[in-house]
Amino acid sequence: MMPYLLHHGFLNQAGRHPAAVAVRSGDENWSYGQLHAAGRGVAQTLLNWGLQPGDCVAIWMRKSPQALAALLGTLLAGGIYVPLDPAAPPLRAMALAHDCGARFLLTDRERGHSRSALHPGQVDVPGWCGVVVWGGAFATPPGVPCTAGEQAQQSTGFRPVTSPTSTDLAYILYTSGSTGRPKGVMLTHRHALNFIGWAGAEMELGPGMRVANHAPWHFDLSIFDLWATLSRGATVCLLNPTTARFPTAVASWIATEQIEVWYSVPSALVQMLPAVEGRSWPGRESLRRVLFAGEIFSPPQLARWRTLLPGAQFYNLYGPTETNVCTFYRLPLPPEPLPDPLPIGDACPDFEVMVGDDAGTPVTGGAEGYLWVRGPGVMAGYWNDAGRQGSAWQHRPGPGGLISDWYNTGDRVTRDPAGRLLYHGRRDDLVKCRGYRISLLEVRGGLEGCPGVREAVVLAPQDAAGGRHLCAWLVLDPHADGPQPTLADVQRQFLQRLPHYMWPHQVALCDQLPRTSTGKVDRARLLAAGALQAG
């Protein structure tokens, strides 16, 4: 079968090699055949519950083979999967499920215990049907029989009602928006196939290869880990999020699993360096491809990794969630030196890129401009937000008078003398921290929403390694009811609303904020004053 839907590559491999290992997670090994059967069971469950083509299914589960079956089953049933951060507070998860109009929430027992927060009656979602907990269901629609989890794996009578087309949506990924409100990036099957087809071939994925899945599934890096891997018959090795917090444990895991392909944000690799340098690390024998994206990788630290893995091929991949990867730079093998700054390269196949001004007019002579992109890998738009979509696009005449759509990434770039793109940061308050694109407005809103906080300022200065870290200054309200909150109180309230990665690295409590002559907060004085506590 010629793939025209995201999951077709997996189906081809499951048909040819059903006994091959598709996914590993700790002591669990699921074959392609087992994953296919579990996915069919989830699909049948959703159809039994009344899933219609194009319905959104929110998936709030820890990383596991069962969660992967939930993604697959949603696609098989003709739905759109919407992965939610498994570490997100229930209110955050439900807010996103509400935003995308999800009719179902697939979750696991670990999260499903929050029944009061998850009960459909507490969420105003038109057409909402209910919550399925893997291994057992609650909030079942009246008169609709439901099987879930382990029971669903046994389903053999799966019959999809209708099949999507390549231009239908496959998944929605939520990312921070410049207005402080998360935005749902809509990706079609065609978009996904455009990326995984190129990436699987470029990275030479094949049967038996072991590919690490470091990224959470609501992060666009996971599309390569999961779908490029499964479309080529390789094995996805799921890195437990708890293990991922300890660099020494990650290094040991890479060695034990004999990982051949690794893809992560640079900070994950930087944190691992002390655990792998100057010692006998078996991981260096297996790693063949090292991919990184989402942050600036400082050349000195990258050079240390190249010394550690002289035979491995390194890739700098660039692209916002709206395009996944649209440019790439294949690093030269040692001993050839690295260019500084490190390029983000040039366009991936089927993409065209342009350096232009705000209006989309090309700039010349190596001048700085915004990176504009067009091609089949660009998103379909933002969910339920035509205003945002319109502001991101520019319609320009192309060859033969045809009108083409260009997407403005909002990232500032130039071209070096060799014609390669160089990245110079963003145009708005969106920054990359800890591998996530974070809205400073959203963090500020989360802080100011905590009881007792009168005003907050959030900045993201650059550190010595070229990355960003969040700094916040808080002014407490002396007239608030009750005792003034401590920093721990503010953090606790904040984490009930927003993910842990949005909590600032450093926080200061102050009586008042410095102002400029025009009454604006003097950000330069704040940064110069320091006096921040570790967050």
C-alpha positions, 0 to 999 in steps of 0.5 A, a space after each residue: 500500500 502506498 502511504 497516504 495517511 500517517 499510520 499507513 507506513 506502520 500498517 505496511 510494516 505490521 503486515 510484513 513483519 508482525 513479529 518484529 519489535 515495534 516498541 520497548 518500554 522497560 521490560 515490555 516488548 510489543 511486536 508490530 502485530 501486538 501494537 496493531 491489534 491493540 490499536 484496532 481495539 482502541 479504534 473499535 472502542 471509540 467507534 462503539 462510543 460514537 466517534 465520527 470522522 474528524 472528531 478530536 480525541 484527547 490523550 492524557 496518558 503517561 508514555 507507554 505502549 498502551 498510550 501509543 496504541 491510543 494514538 494509533 487507534 484514534 487514527 485507525 478510527 478516523 479521528 484526530 489525536 490531541 496529545 496532552 502533557 501527562 504531567 499537566 494539572 487536570 485543569 490544564 489538561 481539561 482546558 485544552 480538551 475543551 479548546 479542541 472540542 474533544 469528544 473523548 479523553 483517553 487516559 490511564 489509571 495514574 491520571 484517571 483517579 482525578 475523577 472529579 476534575 475529569 468528569 464530563 459533567 464538569 466540562 462544557 464540551 458540545 457532544 462530549 461522550 466521556 472518559 476512557 481509562 485504560 483497563 476500565 471505563 467510567 462516565 460511559 454514555 447511556 446505552 453505549 457498551 464500552 470496552 477499554 484498555 486490556 479488554 479492547 486489545 482483544 477486539 478482532 472485529 474492527 471495521 472503520 466506517 470511513 477513511 480520511 484523505 491525506 488533507 484531513 487532520 491527523 493530530 493537533 499539537 498545542 504550543 504557546 502563543 504570543 497572546 498568552 493563550 495556547 494555540 492548537 497547531 493543526 497538522 494533516 496526514 500529508 504534512 506528517 508524511 512529508 516529514 517522516 518520509 524524508 526523515 526516515 530516509 535521511 537518517 537511514 532508519 530500517 528494521 531492527 534499528 533502535 530509536 530513542 523516544 526522549 521527547 514527550 508526545 505533545 512535543 513535535 520532536 516525537 513525530 520523528 521518534 514514533 512515526 518515522 521509526 514505525 514507518 521503517 520497521 525500526 524499534 521505538 525505545 521509550 525513555 521513562 520521564 522519571 529516568 529522563 530527569 537524571 542525566 547519568 541514568 539516561 546515559 546508562 539507559 542509552 548503553 543498555 538499550 543500545 540506542 542507535 538514533 537519538 533526538 532531543 533538545 541540546 540541553 539534554 545532551 549538555 546535561 549528559 556530558 559529565 556522565 559520559 566523558 572521561 570514562 568507558 561509556 558503552 553507548 558510544 559503540 551503538 550511537 550512529 545518529 544524533 539529532 538535536 532541535 529546539 534550542 541553540 547548541 553552543 559550539 564548544 559543548 557540541 564539539 565535546 560530543 563530536 569528540 566523544 562520538 567521532 563516527 556518529 553523524 550529527 544533525 541540527 534540525 530547525 522548525 517551529 511546530 507549524 512546520 515540524 522540521 523545515 531546514 536542516 544542517 548535516 554537520 561535517 564529520 571530524 576532524 573538519 571544524 564546526 562553523 560558528 555560529 552553527 547554521 540551521 542549514 537550508 530547506 528540507 526537500 519539498 520546502 522552499 524558504 525565504 528571508 523576508 521582511 514583515 510584509 514577506 518581501 525578500 531581503 537581499 545582501 545578507 540582511 537580517 529578516 524573518 524566515 518565511 516557509 512554504 510547502 506541503 509540510 506547513 500546518 493547515 492552520 490554528 484550531 478555531 483561531 482564524 485570526 492567528 492563522 491569517 496573521 501568519 500567512 502571506 499570499 504572494 504571486 509565484 511562477 506563472 502568476 500562481 498565488 502561493 502561501 508563505 508562512 512567517 515563522 517569526 524567527 529572525 535569520 540571515 544567510 552566511 557567505 555559503 548561503 546557509 541560514 543562521 538563526 538570530 532569535 524570535 520576534 515576539 515574547 516566545 522563547 525556547 527554554 528547557 526545549 519548550 516554546 514558552 510564552 512569557 505572557 502566559 507565565 506572567 498571567 499564571 503568576 499574577 493569577 496566584 492569590 496575593 500576587 499583585 504584579 509580575 514581570 517575566 524575562 528570559 535573558 540569554 545565558 553563557 551557553 547561548 540558551 535562555 532561562 526564565 526570570 521572574 520578579 513578583 510584587 505581593 499585594 499588601 492588602 490581600 486577604 489573609 497572610 502574604 503568600 510565600 514563594 512556595 505558596 505561589 509555586 504551588 498555586 502556579 503549578 495547579 494551572 500551568 506545566 512545571 516547565 513554565 515555572 521560572 528558573 529564578 524568582 525574586 520578591 520585591 516591594 516595587 518594580 523599577 520604572 522608566 520615565 514613561 512609567 514602563 517597567 525598567 527591564 534593564 535595571 531588573 536584570 542588572 539588579 540580580 538578587 534572584 532566588 533559584 526557582 
